[in-house]
Amino acid sequence: MADITADDLIYGYTNGIFPMADPDEGKIYWYSPDPRAIIPIDTYRPAKSLRPILNKGEFEIKINGNFEKTIRSCAHPRFEGDETWISEEIIDVYIDLHRRGFAHSIEAYQGHELVGGLYGVAIGSVFFGESMFYTVPNASKVAFHHLIQILKKREFVLLDTQFINDNVKRYGAIEISKNDFLVLLKSGLSKTNVFIEDDFGHFLSI
C-alpha cells in the first residue's frame, strides 16, 4: 500500500504542508517551513537578460503536454553527488494528481524536444510550485515567465515556492512568516480559479 495518495496531497496543500522524500531511505516526510517562501505574482518582472530571449521566441511553451516526462526530468540529479527528493512514489502520486486536474506542467520545447520546464499544483487561486529543470540554458526561466502570465491572467493570488534559495530569489521570492502564509493561503483557497481550461497539450501564446 502506498504511503501517500492524491487525496493526501490535496489535504496537505490546503493545510500548508507538502511532502518530500528522503533521498537516502525514500521515506516521505511532510514539511511546513517557517518562514515560508513565496513569489509575489504582481511584482514579478523578467530579468533584462531574459527579455531578448522572450522576444526572439527561442522556445515554444506547452501546458501539460508531457507531465510525466517533466516531473521525471525534475527528478534527475543536476550534478554529480546531487540528491533528489522526488522519489518514484512521489512521481506516481503527482501523476495521479495531474490526472485529476490539480497538478500541471509548463514545458519549454525546441523543435519537438523538451528542454526545460516546471510543475506544481493549483488549488483555488493558489499555485504551489514544486520543481523545475532545464537542459538548455534559460528554458526553465522562460517556462516560469509563462507560468506567471497564466497566474496573472487567471487572477491567482498566491504563488508558493516553499523554501528560499538563490534560484527562487532570482524570480523575486521573499520570505514571510508561517502564520502570514496561512492567512494568505486561506484567502487564496476561498476563491475558485481555473488554472487552464481545454488547451492541455497545446502550445501557448501569451
LUMVEXLUM-334231 format. One record per residue (C-alpha): x, y, z; residue in three letters; residue number from 1. Coordinates in Angstrom, 2 decimals. Example, Ala and Ser with C-alpha at 12.3 -4.5 7.8 and 13.67 -1.06 7.14 Angstrom:
BEGIN
+---------+---------+---------+------+-----+
:       u :       v :       w : code : pos :
+---------+---------+---------+------+-----+
:   12.30 :   -4.50 :    7.80 :  ALA :   1 :
:   13.67 :   -1.06 :    7.14 :  SER :   2 :
+---------+---------+---------+------+-----+
//
This chain:
BEGIN
+---------+---------+---------+------+-----+
:       u :       v :       w : code : pos :
+---------+---------+---------+------+-----+
:    0.00 :    0.00 :    0.00 :  MET :   1 :
:    1.32 :    3.45 :   -0.94 :  ALA :   2 :
:    2.40 :    5.77 :    1.87 :  ASP :   3 :
:    0.78 :    8.76 :    0.15 :  ILE :   4 :
:   -2.24 :    9.34 :   -2.08 :  THR :   5 :
:   -3.56 :   12.18 :   -4.23 :  ALA :   6 :
:   -6.13 :   12.92 :   -1.52 :  ASP :   7 :
:   -3.28 :   13.24 :    0.99 :  ASP :   8 :
:   -1.62 :   15.78 :   -1.29 :  LEU :   9 :
:   -4.77 :   17.87 :   -1.59 :  ILE :  10 :
:   -5.27 :   17.79 :    2.18 :  TYR :  11 :
:   -1.64 :   18.71 :    2.75 :  GLY :  12 :
:   -1.55 :   21.64 :    0.36 :  TYR :  13 :
:   -4.80 :   23.09 :    1.67 :  THR :  14 :
:   -3.32 :   22.96 :    5.18 :  ASN :  15 :
:    0.05 :   24.48 :    4.32 :  GLY :  16 :
:    2.16 :   21.32 :    4.26 :  ILE :  17 :
:    3.91 :   19.47 :    1.43 :  PHE :  18 :
:    5.78 :   16.15 :    1.04 :  PRO :  19 :
:    9.40 :   15.39 :    0.19 :  MET :  20 :
:   11.08 :   12.00 :    0.02 :  ALA :  21 :
:   14.28 :   11.43 :    1.97 :  ASP :  22 :
:   16.97 :   10.88 :   -0.71 :  PRO :  23 :
:   18.62 :    8.04 :    1.22 :  ASP :  24 :
:   15.78 :    5.98 :    2.66 :  GLU :  25 :
:   12.98 :    7.08 :    0.32 :  GLY :  26 :
:   10.57 :    7.65 :    3.21 :  LYS :  27 :
:    8.20 :   10.57 :    2.67 :  ILE :  28 :
:    8.09 :   13.39 :    5.21 :  TYR :  29 :
:    5.78 :   16.40 :    5.41 :  TRP :  30 :
:    7.08 :   19.94 :    5.78 :  TYR :  31 :
:    5.68 :   23.31 :    6.83 :  SER :  32 :
:    8.64 :   25.72 :    6.93 :  PRO :  33 :
:    8.72 :   28.89 :    8.99 :  ASP :  34 :
:    9.48 :   31.27 :    7.39 :  PRO :  35 :
:    7.83 :   30.36 :    4.10 :  ARG :  36 :
:    8.99 :   31.48 :    0.66 :  ALA :  37 :
:    6.53 :   32.94 :   -1.83 :  ILE :  38 :
:    6.91 :   34.79 :   -5.12 :  ILE :  39 :
:    4.66 :   37.86 :   -5.37 :  PRO :  40 :
:    2.81 :   37.48 :   -8.66 :  ILE :  41 :
:    2.07 :   41.15 :   -9.35 :  ASP :  42 :
:    5.62 :   42.40 :   -8.80 :  THR :  43 :
:    7.40 :   39.80 :  -10.95 :  TYR :  44 :
:    9.45 :   41.27 :  -13.80 :  ARG :  45 :
:   11.62 :   39.23 :  -16.19 :  PRO :  46 :
:   15.34 :   39.86 :  -15.93 :  ALA :  47 :
:   16.73 :   42.20 :  -18.58 :  LYS :  48 :
:   18.88 :   39.36 :  -19.90 :  SER :  49 :
:   15.75 :   37.23 :  -20.45 :  LEU :  50 :
:   13.80 :   39.80 :  -22.46 :  ARG :  51 :
:   15.67 :   39.29 :  -25.77 :  PRO :  52 :
:   15.12 :   35.54 :  -25.45 :  ILE :  53 :
:   11.40 :   36.07 :  -24.91 :  LEU :  54 :
:   11.24 :   38.48 :  -27.84 :  ASN :  55 :
:   13.03 :   36.06 :  -30.16 :  LYS :  56 :
:   10.71 :   33.21 :  -29.22 :  GLY :  57 :
:   13.59 :   30.77 :  -28.78 :  GLU :  58 :
:   11.31 :   28.30 :  -27.00 :  PHE :  59 :
:    7.80 :   27.06 :  -27.60 :  GLU :  60 :
:    5.79 :   26.69 :  -24.42 :  ILE :  61 :
:    3.33 :   23.91 :  -23.80 :  LYS :  62 :
:    0.95 :   23.28 :  -20.90 :  ILE :  63 :
:    0.56 :   19.69 :  -19.70 :  ASN :  64 :
:    1.99 :   18.29 :  -22.91 :  GLY :  65 :
:    4.01 :   15.65 :  -21.09 :  ASN :  66 :
:    3.60 :   15.94 :  -17.34 :  PHE :  67 :
:    5.31 :   12.64 :  -16.58 :  GLU :  68 :
:    8.43 :   13.48 :  -18.58 :  LYS :  69 :
:    8.57 :   16.89 :  -16.92 :  THR :  70 :
:    8.44 :   15.57 :  -13.36 :  ILE :  71 :
:   10.91 :   12.80 :  -14.18 :  ARG :  72 :
:   13.27 :   15.38 :  -15.67 :  SER :  73 :
:   12.95 :   17.44 :  -12.49 :  CYS :  74 :
:   13.96 :   14.33 :  -10.53 :  ALA :  75 :
:   17.26 :   13.90 :  -12.37 :  HIS :  76 :
:   20.35 :   14.89 :  -10.35 :  PRO :  77 :
:   21.65 :   18.27 :  -11.52 :  ARG :  78 :
:   25.29 :   17.46 :  -10.82 :  PHE :  79 :
:   27.47 :   14.61 :   -9.53 :  GLU :  80 :
:   26.54 :   13.83 :   -5.95 :  GLY :  81 :
:   23.26 :   15.75 :   -6.13 :  ASP :  82 :
:   20.35 :   14.16 :   -4.25 :  GLU :  83 :
:   16.72 :   14.32 :   -5.23 :  THR :  84 :
:   13.62 :   14.39 :   -3.04 :  TRP :  85 :
:   11.44 :   13.32 :   -5.98 :  ILE :  86 :
:   11.18 :    9.57 :   -5.48 :  SER :  87 :
:    9.31 :    7.09 :   -7.67 :  GLU :  88 :
:    6.42 :    7.16 :   -5.19 :  GLU :  89 :
:    6.33 :   10.96 :   -5.35 :  ILE :  90 :
:    6.26 :   10.76 :   -9.16 :  ILE :  91 :
:    3.40 :    8.26 :   -9.17 :  ASP :  92 :
:    1.18 :   10.23 :   -6.80 :  VAL :  93 :
:    1.71 :   13.53 :   -8.64 :  TYR :  94 :
:    0.87 :   11.84 :  -11.93 :  ILE :  95 :
:   -2.38 :   10.73 :  -10.29 :  ASP :  96 :
:   -2.96 :   14.29 :   -9.08 :  LEU :  97 :
:   -2.31 :   15.51 :  -12.63 :  HIS :  98 :
:   -4.91 :   13.10 :  -14.00 :  ARG :  99 :
:   -7.36 :   14.60 :  -11.51 :  ARG : 100 :
:   -6.68 :   18.09 :  -12.85 :  GLY : 101 :
:   -4.71 :   19.58 :   -9.95 :  PHE : 102 :
:   -1.06 :   19.13 :  -10.97 :  ALA : 103 :
:    0.26 :   20.93 :  -14.04 :  HIS : 104 :
:    3.44 :   21.25 :  -16.06 :  SER : 105 :
:    4.69 :   24.21 :  -18.07 :  ILE : 106 :
:    7.15 :   22.94 :  -20.66 :  GLU : 107 :
:    9.72 :   24.58 :  -22.93 :  ALA : 108 :
:   10.48 :   22.97 :  -26.29 :  TYR : 109 :
:   12.97 :   23.45 :  -29.07 :  GLN : 110 :
:   11.62 :   21.63 :  -32.05 :  GLY : 111 :
:    9.99 :   18.52 :  -30.63 :  HIS : 112 :
:   12.46 :   18.21 :  -27.75 :  GLU : 113 :
:   11.51 :   19.02 :  -24.17 :  LEU : 114 :
:   14.42 :   21.14 :  -22.92 :  VAL : 115 :
:   13.06 :   22.67 :  -19.72 :  GLY : 116 :
:   10.01 :   23.21 :  -17.58 :  GLY : 117 :
:    8.41 :   23.10 :  -14.20 :  LEU : 118 :
:    5.48 :   21.55 :  -12.38 :  TYR : 119 :
:    3.24 :   22.42 :   -9.48 :  GLY : 120 :
:   -0.24 :   22.17 :   -8.03 :  VAL : 121 :
:   -3.16 :   24.56 :   -8.49 :  ALA : 122 :
:   -5.97 :   24.67 :   -5.91 :  ILE : 123 :
:   -8.40 :   27.56 :   -5.63 :  GLY : 124 :
:   -6.39 :   30.63 :   -6.64 :  SER : 125 :
:   -3.11 :   29.31 :   -5.21 :  VAL : 126 :
:   -0.30 :   27.73 :   -7.21 :  PHE : 127 :
:    2.17 :   25.59 :   -5.28 :  PHE : 128 :
:    5.43 :   25.49 :   -7.22 :  GLY : 129 :
:    7.36 :   22.24 :   -6.86 :  GLU : 130 :
:   10.40 :   21.90 :   -9.09 :  SER : 131 :
:   11.94 :   22.92 :  -12.40 :  MET : 132 :
:   14.66 :   21.69 :  -14.76 :  PHE : 133 :
:   16.48 :   22.64 :  -17.93 :  TYR : 134 :
:   18.84 :   21.03 :  -20.41 :  THR : 135 :
:   19.20 :   24.20 :  -22.49 :  VAL : 136 :
:   20.10 :   27.50 :  -20.80 :  PRO : 137 :
:   17.13 :   29.78 :  -19.99 :  ASN : 138 :
:   14.49 :   27.15 :  -20.81 :  ALA : 139 :
:   13.18 :   26.92 :  -17.24 :  SER : 140 :
:   13.27 :   30.73 :  -16.89 :  LYS : 141 :
:   11.05 :   31.10 :  -19.95 :  VAL : 142 :
:    8.70 :   28.40 :  -18.64 :  ALA : 143 :
:    8.47 :   30.25 :  -15.33 :  PHE : 144 :
:    7.76 :   33.54 :  -17.12 :  HIS : 145 :
:    4.81 :   31.92 :  -18.87 :  HIS : 146 :
:    3.60 :   30.43 :  -15.59 :  LEU : 147 :
:    3.41 :   33.96 :  -14.18 :  ILE : 148 :
:    1.46 :   35.14 :  -17.23 :  GLN : 149 :
:   -1.06 :   32.35 :  -16.68 :  ILE : 150 :
:   -1.39 :   33.16 :  -12.99 :  LEU : 151 :
:   -1.94 :   36.84 :  -13.76 :  LYS : 152 :
:   -4.47 :   36.10 :  -16.50 :  LYS : 153 :
:   -6.37 :   33.70 :  -14.25 :  ARG : 154 :
:   -6.18 :   36.10 :  -11.29 :  GLU : 155 :
:   -4.32 :   33.79 :   -8.93 :  PHE : 156 :
:   -3.35 :   35.47 :   -5.67 :  VAL : 157 :
:   -0.57 :   33.29 :   -4.22 :  LEU : 158 :
:    2.48 :   31.51 :   -5.64 :  LEU : 159 :
:    4.09 :   29.28 :   -3.00 :  ASP : 160 :
:    7.72 :   28.31 :   -3.52 :  THR : 161 :
:    8.26 :   26.68 :   -0.10 :  GLN : 162 :
:   11.94 :   27.35 :    0.74 :  PHE : 163 :
:   14.10 :   30.36 :   -0.08 :  ILE : 164 :
:   17.24 :   29.74 :   -2.16 :  ASN : 165 :
:   19.29 :   31.51 :   -4.79 :  ASP : 166 :
:   17.24 :   30.01 :   -7.61 :  ASN : 167 :
:   13.87 :   31.36 :   -6.45 :  VAL : 168 :
:   15.40 :   34.66 :   -5.34 :  LYS : 169 :
:   16.12 :   35.48 :   -8.99 :  ARG : 170 :
:   12.37 :   35.35 :   -9.61 :  TYR : 171 :
:   11.64 :   37.75 :   -6.76 :  GLY : 172 :
:   10.96 :   35.28 :   -3.94 :  ALA : 173 :
:   10.56 :   36.66 :   -0.45 :  ILE : 174 :
:   10.11 :   35.09 :    2.97 :  GLU : 175 :
:    7.07 :   35.58 :    5.16 :  ILE : 176 :
:    6.12 :   34.05 :    8.48 :  SER : 177 :
:    4.26 :   30.76 :    8.57 :  LYS : 178 :
:    1.26 :   32.50 :   10.16 :  ASN : 179 :
:    1.16 :   35.13 :    7.42 :  ASP : 180 :
:    1.40 :   32.39 :    4.80 :  PHE : 181 :
:   -1.54 :   30.52 :    6.31 :  LEU : 182 :
:   -3.64 :   33.70 :    6.23 :  VAL : 183 :
:   -2.81 :   34.21 :    2.54 :  LEU : 184 :
:   -3.43 :   30.53 :    1.87 :  LEU : 185 :
:   -6.89 :   30.61 :    3.44 :  LYS : 186 :
:   -7.80 :   33.68 :    1.40 :  SER : 187 :
:   -6.47 :   32.13 :   -1.81 :  GLY : 188 :
:   -8.32 :   28.86 :   -1.28 :  LEU : 189 :
:  -11.61 :   30.72 :   -0.79 :  SER : 190 :
:  -11.53 :   31.79 :   -4.46 :  LYS : 191 :
:  -12.06 :   29.27 :   -7.23 :  THR : 192 :
:   -9.93 :   29.99 :  -10.29 :  ASN : 193 :
:   -9.33 :   27.67 :  -13.24 :  VAL : 194 :
:   -5.64 :   27.30 :  -13.98 :  PHE : 195 :
:   -6.21 :   26.17 :  -17.54 :  ILE : 196 :
:   -9.27 :   25.03 :  -19.45 :  GLU : 197 :
:   -9.31 :   23.00 :  -22.65 :  ASP : 198 :
:   -5.83 :   23.58 :  -24.01 :  ASP : 199 :
:   -3.95 :   20.71 :  -22.38 :  PHE : 200 :
:   -1.03 :   19.77 :  -24.56 :  GLY : 201 :
:   -1.37 :   22.78 :  -26.87 :  HIS : 202 :
:    1.33 :   25.32 :  -27.48 :  PHE : 203 :
:    0.82 :   28.51 :  -25.54 :  LEU : 204 :
:    0.94 :   32.05 :  -26.82 :  SER : 205 :
:    0.64 :   34.82 :  -24.23 :  ILE : 206 :
+---------+---------+---------+------+-----+
//
